[in-house]
């Protein structure tokens, strides 16, 4: 994992001049985004796709766009066209696969530099009531345990381990340079933003999904305390109902009846609005903990 060359400049002189210029021209929180390398999972659509576009606009150096969907190559090409440069690189695979995860970090790091920003946005829903009575037999049907485990693997275990992969590599590089506990004078070494949900507070029909999003709260709180030793920040954003394929799959009738009447905006949140908030969390060193971007939505009793 470790890169012994991390202790010294590894770019050409022209590249070094480019990043020096970025440091002079980028102001405020954007300094930490410009010129960095990122990994985004679930990048083929929704929030992940929007984050990729926003990071490209903020002058990120390179991004690994990760998704199981066949269209991830097309999305990377679209991001590059929008940015007017090669910045997004597609990686298609299962985010729960450990070997695939390691290969993504190996590939993007060897081409550019150590990954220092991670947004594990891949997620699934398998919604159903926790207990349902069969109208014919009168027997209770309990939410299938295999489906529960599938949602946990994708929504909770995988995001945590993509984040830990980045932290581990940063820690190894620091150790190879003889560095121990991070000091503020070094500047931040990395940042993670997990994707929670308003459903973490409980939502009817989402026993598995809500459990994973609540679980991310505990994981993020722990990583916040541990990863700062290596100079890595960790945050968690709780989006409200956002205009993504996952939400649209609920159907217009459900959205109009159970979502829109309970939001202050009376509309679905745009993915770019969530992406802007995520990039703010990545870029601003003073930001930690949880951010609620829920458009004022609260579940009805």
Residue, then its C-alpha position, 0 to 999 in steps of 0.5 A: x500500500x505505502x508509497x515510499x516516494x510520497x515524502x518527496x515531489x513526484x511530479x514534473x516541474x511543469x506540474x509543480x508550477x501548476x499546483x503552486x499556481x493553484x495554491x496562489x489563486x484558490x481562496x478559502x476552503x477551495x484550497x484543499x480540493x484543488x489539485x487533489x485526488x478523489x474516489x467516489x463510489x456510486x458515481x454513475x448517477x444521483x448524488x455521486x454523479x453530481x459530486x464528480x461534476x462539482x469536484x471537477x469544477x473545483x479543480x480536483x486533479x483526478x477522480x476515480x468514478x466507481x460504480x457497478x453500472x454499465x454506464x460508468x464509462x459514459x459518465x466519466x466521459x461526460x464529466x471530462x467533456x464538461x470539465x474540458x480536461x481529463x479528470x474522471x476515470x471510470x472503474x466498474x465493479x462491486x463496491x463490496x469486493x475487497x480486491x476490487x476496492x484495493x485495485x481502484x486505489x492502486x490504479x488511481x494512486x499510481x497514475x496520479x498521487x495518494x487519494x486524499x478525498x473519499x465520498x462513498x456514495x453507493x447505496x441501495x434500497x430494498x424497502x418493505x415493512x418489517x412485519x407483514x401479515x399474509x392476507x390469505x394464510x394469516x401468518x406473519x412474513x418477516x423482512x428477509x434476513x438475506x435482504x437485510x444483510x445485502x443492504x448492510x453490506x452495500x450501504x454500511x460495510x462497504x462505505x466504511x471500508x472504502x474510507x478505511x482504505x484511504x486512511x490506511x494508505x495515508x497512514x502508511x505514507x506518513x509512517x514511511x516518511x517518519x511522521x507520527x501524530x499529525x500536527x496542524x502545521x502540516x495541513x489536513x491530509x485527507x477528508x471523508x464524507x459519508x452519505x447518511x439520510x433523513x431515514x436514519x431517524x426511522x422511516x416506515x418501510x425502511x427497516x434495512x436502509x434506515x439501520x444502515x444510515x443510522x449505523x454510519x453515524x456511529x462509524x463516522x463518529x468513531x473514525x472522526x476520533x481515530x483518523x485525525x491522528x493521521x490528519x484525516x477528517x471525517x463527516x456525514x451528510x444527511x440528505x433529504x429526499x433527493x431527485x435521484x433514480x433511487x427516490x424516483x423509483x418510489x413512484x410519483x404517487x408516493x412522492x406526492x403523498x408522503x414526501x413533498x407535503x412534509x418538506x419546506x421546499x415542496x420539491x425534491x432536493x436537486x443532486x447538485x445542491x447536495x454535491x455543493x454541501x459535500x464539497x463544502x464539507x470536504x474543503x473546509x477544515x473547520x467542518x466536522x460532524x454531521x450536516x443535515x441537508x433535508x429541506x426541512x423534511x420530517x416523517x409524518x407519525 
